[in-house]
Amino acid sequence: GDSTGMLLLISTASPADVATAVTTLPGLGYSCSVSDDFGADFCQLPGSAPDAEEMIVARDGVWIYLSTSNRNGRAFLSDIASGIWG
């Protein structure tokens, strides 16, 4: 059957380590750009199912990872980023 859910992980590291990690994501299949929504690096990877995806927002030493299944997680992710960075 279909699954529905979200997995959210928020981590911190040095800003340099976070910036370096973002540069590795395109090699893993993510599409990345700077997002006006988040004021940060935003990377997205389609999931293994049509309604699944992985998203990463990275800025100022903070790494937010969100994996969704049958959910639109972008609005949720935007709220989280706003709560962290204002």
KEDRENVO-440725 format. One line per 3 residues: number of its first residue (from 1); their letters; for each residue y negated, x negated, z of C-alpha. Coordinates in pm, whole numbers, plus 50000, padded with zeros to 5 digits. Layout:
<recs>
NUM> a> Y,X,Z | ...
</recs>
This chain:
<recs>
1> gds> 50000,50000,50000 | 49634,49915,49996 | 49483,49718,50278
4> tgm> 49127,49750,50399 | 48952,49497,50615 | 48720,49207,50671
7> lll> 48758,48860,50813 | 48437,48700,50939 | 48407,48339,51054
10> ist> 48080,48177,51161 | 48078,47802,51217 | 47821,47533,51281
13> asp> 47813,47169,51177 | 47547,46917,51093 | 47320,47041,50812
16> adv> 47430,46745,50597 | 47799,46831,50642 | 47737,47196,50554
19> ata> 47537,47097,50243 | 47813,46857,50135 | 48081,47123,50185
22> vtt> 47891,47367,49962 | 47903,47115,49675 | 48286,47125,49684
25> lpg> 48312,47503,49643 | 48266,47526,49261 | 48569,47298,49225
28> lgy> 48766,47559,49421 | 48661,47839,49185 | 48355,47972,49368
31> scs> 48037,48057,49182 | 47738,47936,49385 | 47363,47978,49375
34> vsd> 47068,48004,49610 | 47032,48371,49702 | 46702,48540,49773
37> dfg> 46896,48794,49982 | 46999,48527,50228 | 46749,48246,50171
40> adf> 47054,48022,50163 | 47335,47893,49945 | 47558,48186,49849
43> cql> 47904,48134,49703 | 48146,48401,49589 | 48511,48395,49484
46> pgs> 48697,48694,49343 | 49007,48770,49546 | 49364,48803,49435
49> apd> 49327,49183,49411 | 49058,49378,49221 | 48886,49493,49541
52> aee> 48905,49164,49731 | 48655,48879,49746 | 48545,48584,49952
55> miv> 48181,48501,50023 | 48015,48206,50191 | 47656,48173,50305
58> ard> 47544,47828,50419 | 47210,47713,50557 | 47069,47488,50830
61> gvw> 47406,47380,50965 | 47553,47732,50973 | 47851,47835,50760
64> iyl> 47936,48205,50732 | 48264,48299,50565 | 48350,48660,50486
67> sts> 48669,48780,50317 | 48692,49148,50228 | 48958,49382,50100
70> nrn> 48857,49726,49972 | 48514,49685,50133 | 48171,49596,50003
73> gra> 48086,49315,50240 | 47759,49197,50089 | 47537,49437,50289
76> fls> 47724,49346,50607 | 47681,48978,50525 | 47310,49030,50461
79> dia> 47268,49188,50806 | 47450,48897,50969 | 47240,48638,50785
82> sgi> 46920,48820,50882 | 47033,48820,51244 | 47093,48445,51236
85> wg> 46797,48325,51029 | 46552,48610,51077
</recs>
